């Protein structure tokens, strides 16, 4: 099952289900305000956002969290050398959206 831009995601934490349109606005606003804690990651080779999300969050379906924070649109494949901002806490993301 693939995630679409306007579909619901799998549970981010035990209680919260996030619809991506609202979540994206919240993530980008938190980044703009400086209240989003992120780590910088530079891609190498042919990396995809879903595989990076799988490594960082244990859930490849949360690729859109990285896309929203990095303001790179919806492409899963990113060129080598792309600088990504990866939110370090999914609980923090969930807190922005409630």
DSSP file (Angstrom, degrees, kcal/mol; ACC not computed):
  #  RESIDUE AA STRUCTURE BP1 BP2  ACC     N-H-->O    O-->H-N    N-H-->O    O-->H-N    TCO  KAPPA ALPHA  PHI   PSI    X-CA   Y-CA   Z-CA
    1    1 A X              0   0    0      0, 0.0     2,-0.3     0, 0.0     0, 0.0   0.000 360.0 360.0 360.0 127.6    0.0    0.0    0.0
    2    2 A X        -     0   0    0      1,-0.0     2,-0.4    59,-0.0    59,-0.0  -0.704 360.0-120.4-100.4 153.7    1.5    3.3   -1.0
    3    3 A X        -     0   0    0     -2,-0.3     2,-0.3     4,-0.1     6,-0.1  -0.757  25.0-155.5 -90.0 134.3    0.9    6.7    0.7
    4    4 A X    >   -     0   0    0     -2,-0.4     3,-1.6     4,-0.2    16,-0.2  -0.726  31.1-104.8-104.3 161.4   -0.6    9.4   -1.4
    5    5 A X  T 3  S+     0   0    0     -2,-0.3    16,-0.2     1,-0.3    15,-0.1   0.843 119.4  34.8 -54.3 -38.8   -0.2   13.1   -0.7
    6    6 A X  T 3  S+     0   0    0     14,-0.1    -1,-0.3    13,-0.1     2,-0.1   0.250  98.7 100.0-105.1  12.7   -3.7   13.5    0.7
    7    7 A X  S <  S-     0   0    0     -3,-1.6    13,-1.2     1,-0.1     2,-0.3  -0.419  79.9 -96.0 -90.0 172.0   -4.1   10.1    2.4
    8    8 A X  B     -A   19   0A   0     11,-0.2    11,-0.2    -2,-0.1    -4,-0.2  -0.617  38.1-133.5 -83.8 148.0   -3.8    9.4    6.1
    9    9 A X        -     0   0    0      9,-2.1     3,-0.1    -2,-0.3     9,-0.1  -0.414  29.0 -88.9 -90.5 171.7   -0.4    8.0    7.3
   10   10 A X  S    S-     0   0    0      1,-0.2     8,-0.5    -2,-0.1    -1,-0.2  -0.296  71.4 -63.7 -68.4 169.6    0.2    5.1    9.5
   11   11 A X        -     0   0    0      1,-0.2     6,-0.2     6,-0.1    -1,-0.2  -0.338  40.8-162.0 -62.2 132.4    0.2    6.0   13.2
   12   12 A X  S    S-     0   0    0      4,-1.7     2,-0.2     1,-0.1    -1,-0.2   0.871  78.9  -6.3 -80.9 -41.6    3.0    8.4   14.1
   13   13 A X  S    S-     0   0    0      3,-0.8    -1,-0.1    78,-0.1    78,-0.0  -0.761  98.7 -73.2-137.5-171.3    2.7    7.5   17.8
   14   14 A X  S    S+     0   0    0     -2,-0.2    -3,-0.1     1,-0.2     3,-0.0   0.787 125.9  23.0 -60.8 -30.0    0.3    5.4   19.8
   15   15 A X  S    S+     0   0    0      1,-0.0     2,-0.4    -4,-0.0    -1,-0.2   0.695 103.7  82.8-109.7 -21.3   -2.6    7.9   19.6
   16   16 A X        -     0   0    0      2,-0.0    -4,-1.7    -6,-0.0    -3,-0.8  -0.740  42.7-174.7-105.2 130.6   -2.2   10.2   16.6
   17   17 A X        -     0   0    0     -2,-0.4     2,-0.5    -6,-0.2    -6,-0.1  -0.972  21.6-151.4-111.6 133.7   -3.0    9.7   12.9
   18   18 A X        -     0   0    0     -2,-0.5    -9,-2.1    -8,-0.5     2,-0.5  -0.894  11.2-148.2-113.8 131.1   -1.8   12.5   10.7
   19   19 A X  B >>  -A    8   0A   0     -2,-0.5     4,-1.8   -11,-0.2     3,-0.5  -0.840  25.3-132.4 -88.4 129.5   -3.3   13.7    7.5
   20   20 A X  H 3> S+     0   0    0    -13,-1.2     4,-2.8    -2,-0.5     5,-0.2   0.809  95.8  60.4 -61.2 -36.9   -0.4   15.0    5.4
   21   21 A X  H 3> S+     0   0    0      1,-0.2     4,-1.5     2,-0.2    -1,-0.2   0.929 112.4  39.1 -59.2 -43.8   -1.8   18.4    4.2
   22   22 A X  H <> S+     0   0    0     -3,-0.5     4,-2.1     1,-0.2    -1,-0.2   0.897 116.0  52.6 -69.9 -39.5   -2.2   19.7    7.8
   23   23 A X  H  X S+     0   0    0     -4,-1.8     4,-2.7     1,-0.2     5,-0.2   0.896 106.0  53.3 -63.9 -41.3    1.1   18.1    8.9
   24   24 A X  H  X S+     0   0    0     -4,-2.8     4,-2.6     1,-0.2     5,-0.2   0.928 109.2  48.1 -62.5 -45.7    3.1   19.7    6.1
   25   25 A X  H  X S+     0   0    0     -4,-1.5     4,-2.3    -5,-0.2    -1,-0.2   0.918 113.6  48.2 -60.1 -42.9    1.9   23.2    6.9
   26   26 A X  H  X S+     0   0    0     -4,-2.1     4,-2.3     2,-0.2    -2,-0.2   0.901 112.0  48.6 -65.8 -41.7    2.7   22.6   10.6
   27   27 A X  H  X S+     0   0    0     -4,-2.7     4,-2.2     2,-0.2    -2,-0.2   0.932 113.6  46.4 -63.9 -46.4    6.1   21.2    9.9
   28   28 A X  H  X S+     0   0    0     -4,-2.6     4,-2.2    -5,-0.2    -2,-0.2   0.879 112.7  49.9 -66.5 -37.3    7.0   24.1    7.6
   29   29 A X  H  X S+     0   0    0     -4,-2.3     4,-2.3    -5,-0.2    -1,-0.2   0.913 110.7  49.6 -66.4 -42.5    5.7   26.7   10.0
   30   30 A X  H  X>S+     0   0    0     -4,-2.3     5,-2.3     2,-0.2     4,-0.9   0.889 111.0  50.2 -63.4 -39.0    7.7   25.2   12.9
   31   31 A X  H ><5S+     0   0    0     -4,-2.2     3,-0.6     4,-0.2    -2,-0.2   0.923 110.8  49.2 -63.5 -44.0   10.8   25.2   10.7
   32   32 A X  H 3<5S+     0   0    0     -4,-2.2    -2,-0.2     1,-0.2    -1,-0.2   0.876 112.3  47.6 -63.2 -38.8   10.2   28.8    9.8
   33   33 A X  H 3<5S-     0   0    0     -4,-2.3    -1,-0.2    -5,-0.1    -2,-0.2   0.620 112.9-119.4 -77.7 -13.0    9.7   29.8   13.5
   34   34 A X  T <<5S+     0   0    0     -4,-0.9    -3,-0.2    -3,-0.6    -2,-0.1   0.686  83.2 115.1  82.0  18.9   12.9   27.9   14.5
   35   35 A X      < +     0   0    0     -5,-2.3     2,-0.6    -6,-0.2    -4,-0.2   0.356  48.0  94.1-102.2   5.1   11.0   25.5   16.8
   36   36 A X        -     0   0    0     -6,-0.9     2,-0.6    -5,-0.1    -9,-0.0  -0.878  68.2-143.3-101.2 120.9   11.7   22.3   14.8
   37   37 A X        +     0   0    0     -2,-0.6    51,-2.3    52,-0.1    52,-0.5  -0.732  33.0 168.7 -84.5 122.0   14.7   20.3   15.9
   38   38 A X  E     -B   87   0B   0     -2,-0.6     2,-0.4    49,-0.3    49,-0.2  -0.887  31.1-142.6-132.4 161.6   16.4   18.8   12.9
   39   39 A X  E     -B   86   0B   0     47,-2.2    47,-3.1    -2,-0.3     2,-0.4  -0.950  27.5-122.4-117.8 144.7   19.6   17.1   11.9
   40   40 A X  E     -B   85   0B   0     -2,-0.4     2,-0.4    45,-0.2    45,-0.2  -0.708  29.7-179.0 -89.1 138.1   21.3   17.8    8.5
   41   41 A X  E     -B   84   0B   0     43,-2.4    43,-3.6    -2,-0.4     2,-0.5  -0.997  14.0-154.7-137.8 130.2   21.8   14.9    6.2
   42   42 A X  E     -B   83   0B   0     -2,-0.4    41,-0.2    41,-0.2    38,-0.1  -0.927  22.5-128.8-108.3 125.2   23.5   15.1    2.8
   43   43 A X        -     0   0    0     39,-2.3    38,-2.6    -2,-0.5     2,-0.4  -0.316  21.7-168.0 -72.5 152.7   22.5   12.4    0.3
   44   44 A X        -     0   0    0     36,-0.2     3,-0.1    37,-0.1     2,-0.0  -0.994  53.5 -12.1-137.9 144.8   25.0   10.3   -1.5
   45   45 A X  S    S-     0   0    0     -2,-0.4     2,-0.8     1,-0.2    35,-0.0  -0.345 119.9 -26.8  66.9-147.5   24.5    8.0   -4.5
   46   46 A X  S    S+     0   0    0     33,-0.1     2,-0.2    34,-0.1    -1,-0.2  -0.555  81.8 163.3-103.2  66.3   20.9    7.1   -5.4
   47   47 A X        -     0   0    0     -2,-0.8    31,-1.7    31,-0.3     2,-0.3  -0.543  23.3-150.3 -85.4 151.9   19.2    7.5   -2.0
   48   48 A X  B  >  -C   77   0C   0     29,-0.2     4,-2.1    -2,-0.2    29,-0.2  -0.897  21.5-124.0-119.7 150.6   15.4    7.8   -1.7
   49   49 A X  H  > S+     0   0    0     27,-3.0     4,-2.8    -2,-0.3     5,-0.2   0.861 110.4  55.7 -61.0 -36.2   13.5    9.6    1.0
   50   50 A X  H  > S+     0   0    0      1,-0.2     4,-2.0     2,-0.2    -1,-0.2   0.888 108.7  46.2 -67.5 -36.6   11.6    6.5    1.9
   51   51 A X  H  > S+     0   0    0      2,-0.2     4,-1.8     1,-0.2    -1,-0.2   0.877 113.0  50.1 -72.4 -35.3   14.7    4.5    2.6
   52   52 A X  H  X S+     0   0    0     -4,-2.1     4,-2.7     2,-0.2     5,-0.2   0.929 111.1  49.1 -65.1 -44.5   16.2    7.4    4.6
   53   53 A X  H  X>S+     0   0    0     -4,-2.8     4,-3.2     1,-0.2     6,-1.0   0.884 108.2  54.9 -61.6 -38.5   13.0    7.6    6.6
   54   54 A X  H  X5S+     0   0    0     -4,-2.0     4,-1.0     4,-0.2    -1,-0.2   0.894 112.4  42.8 -61.0 -40.4   13.1    3.8    7.2
   55   55 A X  H  <5S+     0   0    0     -4,-1.8    -2,-0.2     2,-0.2    -1,-0.2   0.906 122.4  37.7 -71.6 -42.6   16.6    4.2    8.6
   56   56 A X  H  <5S+     0   0    0     -4,-2.7    -2,-0.2    -5,-0.1    -3,-0.2   0.872 134.8  18.1 -79.7 -38.5   15.9    7.3   10.7
   57   57 A X  H  <5S-     0   0    0     -4,-3.2    -3,-0.2    -5,-0.2    -2,-0.2   0.545  94.5-119.7-112.4 -11.4   12.4    6.5   11.9
   58   58 A X  S  <<S+     0   0    0     -4,-1.0     2,-0.3    -5,-0.7    -4,-0.2   0.636  92.3  86.1  76.8  12.9   11.9    2.8   11.4
   59   59 A X    >   -     0   0    0     -6,-1.0     3,-1.7     1,-0.1    -2,-0.1  -0.831  57.8-166.1-149.8 104.7    9.0    3.6    9.1
   60   60 A X  G >  S+     0   0    0     -2,-0.3     3,-1.1     1,-0.3    -7,-0.2   0.714  85.0  73.8 -64.1 -20.9    9.6    4.3    5.4
   61   61 A X  G 3  S+     0   0    0      1,-0.3     3,-0.5     2,-0.1    -1,-0.3   0.591  82.4  70.8 -71.6  -8.4    6.1    5.6    5.0
   62   62 A X  G X>  +     0   0    0     -3,-1.7     3,-1.3     1,-0.2     4,-0.8   0.072  59.6 116.8 -94.7  25.1    7.1    8.8    6.9
   63   63 A X  H <>  +     0   0    0     -3,-1.1     4,-2.0     1,-0.3     3,-0.4   0.820  66.1  65.8 -58.6 -32.4    9.2   10.0    4.0
   64   64 A X  H 3> S+     0   0    0     -3,-0.5     4,-2.7     1,-0.2    -1,-0.3   0.745  90.4  63.7 -67.0 -23.5    6.9   13.0    3.7
   65   65 A X  H <> S+     0   0    0     -3,-1.3     4,-2.2     2,-0.2    -1,-0.2   0.932 107.6  42.4 -63.6 -44.7    8.1   14.3    7.1
   66   66 A X  H  X S+     0   0    0     -4,-0.8     4,-2.2    -3,-0.4    19,-0.4   0.901 114.0  52.1 -66.9 -41.5   11.6   14.7    5.6
   67   67 A X  H  X>S+     0   0    0     -4,-2.0     5,-1.6     1,-0.2     4,-0.9   0.912 111.4  46.8 -61.6 -43.2   10.2   16.2    2.4
   68   68 A X  H  <5S+     0   0    0     -4,-2.7     3,-0.5     1,-0.2    -2,-0.2   0.927 114.4  45.8 -66.5 -44.9    8.2   18.8    4.3
   69   69 A X  H  <5S+     0   0    0     -4,-2.2    -1,-0.2     1,-0.2    -2,-0.2   0.839 117.3  44.6 -67.1 -32.3   11.0   19.8    6.6
   70   70 A X  H  <5S-     0   0    0     -4,-2.2    -1,-0.2    -5,-0.2    -2,-0.2   0.550 101.0-136.1 -89.2  -8.5   13.5   20.0    3.6
   71   71 A X  T  <5 +     0   0    0     -4,-0.9    -3,-0.2    -3,-0.5    -4,-0.1   0.915  61.1 132.5  54.4  48.3   11.0   21.8    1.4
   72   72 A X      < -     0   0    0     -5,-1.6     3,-0.5     1,-0.4     2,-0.2   0.349  60.0-123.8-112.4   5.9   11.9   19.6   -1.6
   73   73 A X        -     0   0    0     -6,-0.5    -1,-0.4     1,-0.2    -3,-0.1  -0.571  49.2 -49.5  87.5-151.8    8.5   18.7   -2.9
   74   74 A X  S    S+     0   0    0     -2,-0.2     2,-0.4    -6,-0.0    -1,-0.2   0.169  84.2 124.4-117.6  17.7    7.2   15.1   -3.3
   75   75 A X        -     0   0    0     -3,-0.5   -26,-0.1     1,-0.2    -3,-0.0  -0.647  43.1-160.2 -78.6 132.1   10.0   13.3   -5.3
   76   76 A X  S    S+     0   0    0     -2,-0.4   -27,-3.0   -28,-0.1     2,-0.5   0.856  77.3  68.7 -77.7 -35.4   11.2   10.2   -3.5
   77   77 A X  B     -C   48   0C   0    -29,-0.2     2,-0.4   -28,-0.1   -29,-0.2  -0.721  68.6-172.7 -86.3 128.9   14.4   10.1   -5.4
   78   78 A X        -     0   0    0    -31,-1.7   -31,-0.3    -2,-0.5     3,-0.1  -0.955  25.8-109.0-122.8 143.0   16.8   12.9   -4.6
   79   79 A X    >   -     0   0    0     -2,-0.4     3,-1.5     1,-0.1   -36,-0.2  -0.273  45.5 -87.9 -67.2 153.4   20.1   13.7   -6.4
   80   80 A X  T 3  S+     0   0    0      1,-0.2   -36,-0.2   -38,-0.1    -1,-0.1  -0.315 114.9  32.5 -56.7 142.0   23.4   13.1   -4.7
   81   81 A X  T 3  S+     0   0    0    -38,-2.6     2,-0.3     1,-0.3    -1,-0.2   0.450  79.6 147.7  88.6   0.7   24.5   16.0   -2.6
   82   82 A X    <   -     0   0    0     -3,-1.5   -39,-2.3     1,-0.1     2,-0.7  -0.544  45.2-135.1 -70.7 130.2   21.0   17.1   -1.6
   83   83 A X  E     -B   42   0B   0     -2,-0.3     2,-0.3   -41,-0.2   -41,-0.2  -0.790  25.9-169.2 -90.4 116.5   20.9   18.7    1.8
   84   84 A X  E     -B   41   0B   0    -43,-3.6   -43,-2.4    -2,-0.7     2,-0.6  -0.808  18.9-145.0-106.0 145.9   18.0   17.3    3.9
   85   85 A X  E     -B   40   0B   0    -19,-0.4     2,-0.6    -2,-0.3   -45,-0.2  -0.959  20.4-165.0-105.9 117.6   16.7   18.5    7.2
   86   86 A X  E     -B   39   0B   0    -47,-3.1   -47,-2.2    -2,-0.6   -20,-0.1  -0.903  20.0-126.8-109.5 113.3   15.5   15.5    9.1
   87   87 A X  E     -B   38   0B   0     -2,-0.6   -49,-0.3   -49,-0.2     3,-0.1  -0.342  16.3-151.4 -55.8 132.8   13.3   16.2   12.2
   88   88 A X  S    S+     0   0    0    -51,-2.3     2,-0.5     1,-0.2    -1,-0.2   0.661  75.0  47.5 -86.3 -16.4   14.9   14.4   15.1
   89   89 A X     >  -     0   0    0    -52,-0.5     4,-1.6     1,-0.1    -1,-0.2  -0.956  51.8-169.2-133.1 117.3   11.7   13.7   17.1
   90   90 A X  H  > S+     0   0    0     -2,-0.5     4,-2.4     1,-0.2     5,-0.1   0.805  95.0  59.8 -69.9 -27.7    8.5   12.3   15.8
   91   91 A X  H  > S+     0   0    0      2,-0.2     4,-1.9     1,-0.2    -1,-0.2   0.879 103.3  51.5 -65.4 -36.3    6.9   13.2   19.1
   92   92 A X  H  > S+     0   0    0      2,-0.2     4,-1.5     1,-0.2    -2,-0.2   0.913 109.3  50.2 -64.7 -42.5    7.8   16.9   18.4
   93   93 A X  H  X S+     0   0    0     -4,-1.6     4,-1.1     1,-0.2     3,-0.4   0.934 109.8  50.4 -59.3 -47.2    6.1   16.6   15.0
   94   94 A X  H  X S+     0   0    0     -4,-2.4     4,-1.3     1,-0.2     3,-0.4   0.865 106.9  55.8 -61.3 -36.1    3.0   15.1   16.6
   95   95 A X  H  < S+     0   0    0     -4,-1.9    -1,-0.2     1,-0.2    -2,-0.2   0.823 103.5  54.0 -66.3 -32.5    2.9   18.0   19.1
   96   96 A X  H  < S+     0   0    0     -4,-1.5    -1,-0.2    -3,-0.4    -2,-0.2   0.790 110.6  47.2 -69.1 -27.6    2.9   20.6   16.3
   97   97 A X  H  <        0   0    0     -4,-1.1    -2,-0.2    -3,-0.4    -1,-0.2   0.732 360.0 360.0 -93.0 -23.8   -0.1   19.0   14.7
   98   98 A X     <        0   0    0     -4,-1.3    -1,-0.2   -82,-0.0    -2,-0.1   0.502 360.0 360.0 -63.4 360.0   -2.5   18.5   17.6
